[in-house]
Amino acid sequence: ISILIATPGRLLDHLKHTSSFLYKNLRWLIFDEAD
């Protein structure tokens, strides 16, 4: 993954429950939380 755009809650869900979710080579992380 080079660029990841996610809401904080969805990212946390993936970090906890998706074993194949690899962020070792992540270069950019963009949080988007709509109100």
Secondary structure, DSSP 8 states (H G I E B T S, - for coil): --EEEE-HHHHHHHHHH-TT---TT--EEEE----
